[in-house]
């Protein structure tokens, strides 16, 4: 099942990426210094601001916003 994520580019615009496994995005995530811990879950429509940190095992509900 294909999933989508929007990642912010250096120019501030958001780019849509399609993936099946989050590991498909390793290069893009590494560029942005984004790490996702084991068993982390982020709901649909969630937005996470620059510099945000989320602990291992944390769950963020659908349409949540963290800035």
Number of C-alpha atoms within 10 A of each C-alpha: 5 7 10 12 15 12 15 13 12 8 6 8 9 12 10 9 13 13 13 11 11 13 10 12 14 12 10 14 15 10 9 13 9 14 11 15 12 10 10 13 15 17 12 13 11 13 16 14 9 11 9 9 12 15 10 12 12 13 13 18 13 13 12 13 12 13 8
